[in-house]
Amino acid sequence: VHLYEEVARKIERVIRAGTFRPGDRLPSVRQATAQHGISATTAVQAYLMLENEGLIEARPKSGFFVRARWHDRLPEPRVSRPTRAVTAVTVGALQSRLFDGGRLPGVVPFGGAAPGPELLPIAKLSRIMASVSRSAGGRGLAYDMPPGSETLRRAIARRALEAGAELAPEDIITTCGATEALLLCLRAVTSRGDVVAVESPAYFGVLHLLEELGLKAAEIPTHARDGFDLDALERALCGGRIAACVAVPNFANPLGSLMPQENKRRLVEMLAAREVPLIEDDIFGELHFDPERPRVARAFDRKGLVLLCSSFSKTLAPGYRVGWVAAGERYHQRVRTLKLASSLATPTLPQLAIAEFVTNGGYDHYLRGVRQTYERQIACVSEAVTEAFPAGCKITRPRGGFVLWVELPEDVDALRLDDMAMAEKISIAPGPLFSAKLGFRNFIRLSCGHPWTPRAESAIGVLGRLVKKLA
Ligand SMILES: Cc1ncc(COP(=O)(O)O)c(C=O)c1O
């Protein structure tokens, strides 16, 4: 027996004993070297052996992790196959149903993708709000005309550096959530009847905007792990009808997919070659589980064609309605004018409170904690789904954000499941919400933004029984 095999078996015993659980990071190669008194080469060989055996997995630049059990039992959904036809969108009515359901008292909240209030820094943010409100005096009650709070825009510009985007405070316009940012961008770069390329599945809010603006969707096949199938997007672009593209490259909703950096570069170049603007939604970008903050596609923009949108809704306070857009040289003025027409100004005090929290309130410390929490909650829900749902289901493995996308057996109708779940006081987001023409009938999105509790666990059990009944 080689030394590395002995070490591998030792590590395996430690894992089987539960010292490291599914999803946990194992000691680094350097630590393993010291712990077992072996060379770095032997430590790497031991880890590679365990990886080959499927017990652990390597993640680039992060180290080795215990593979979650569900990884072996429930596969990942495959690349989507939306219709090739360009379609008018109809999701508005379904969306109201989701939000109405989520509002009922006592409902187990796997539906809406909002962070659980228990995880938000309520006390600190409230104190900051009171203090900025006092010190702003009358200014706090006045309009804060576009481009919006300068302290907030400076804070956003500093954070954008970490995502590879060089933004100046004057490049940014604050908005009422990412929703308004996306609306302004779509209005700036399209006109009624135009075709917009979107992910498939896509965030229903974007689909709803297309519907209301009279735009058509070209749904592009999308990988559960890597985002857009770029060859498919290229084929769609060749048709020459695409006026704009909307993408969530970092932890898409509902797929949780993360476009590899090279794909982001190719995406930007491919669109730029045809002068097609990219509206990039980076709302989940700060909620990464691996150490490195993923870059935004905007980092690769050379032509001023990437309009970058985001907000603080997934990280701090969805109800403050504070978002922003950096539309780039070409569209900045247009977006600023449209902002006046859309809502005149972004609420003043919420901007000041968020600026203060982000600059001096320990935002980074808070984010570090909450990223771990979401990773854990995703692991708990995934494991419970694996236990409770029938064979033939598939589930994503997001490395950021807090939503899971679950494929159910083909004959299960997610809208019926949604009705039955609602009767049991469980909210979910049925798959048809995420397609222009009510596709994904046998898919659901489960939001893991709320704390994992015994009640949540038994709700997954109930969902599993309902799925089996419908299958
Ligand atoms: C991908 C994505 N973009 C935008 C939004 C809306 O963000 P906001 O609440 O800031 O308007 C959401 C909210 O669910 C989302 O998931």
The ligand as an ORCA input file, in Angstrom:
! r2SCAN-3c Opt
* xyz 0 1
  C     -32.496     38.145    -10.971
  C     -33.308     39.207    -10.296
  N     -33.293     40.455    -10.776
  C     -34.023     41.427    -10.183
  C     -34.827     41.193     -9.111
  C     -35.670     42.299     -8.523
  O     -34.881     43.080     -7.683
  P     -35.403     44.341     -6.887
  O     -36.171     43.834     -5.712
  O     -34.155     45.049     -6.490
  O     -36.233     45.163     -7.790
  C     -34.878     39.902     -8.579
  C     -35.735     39.621     -7.420
  O     -36.168     38.512     -7.202
  C     -34.092     38.887     -9.198
  O     -34.104     37.636     -8.726
*
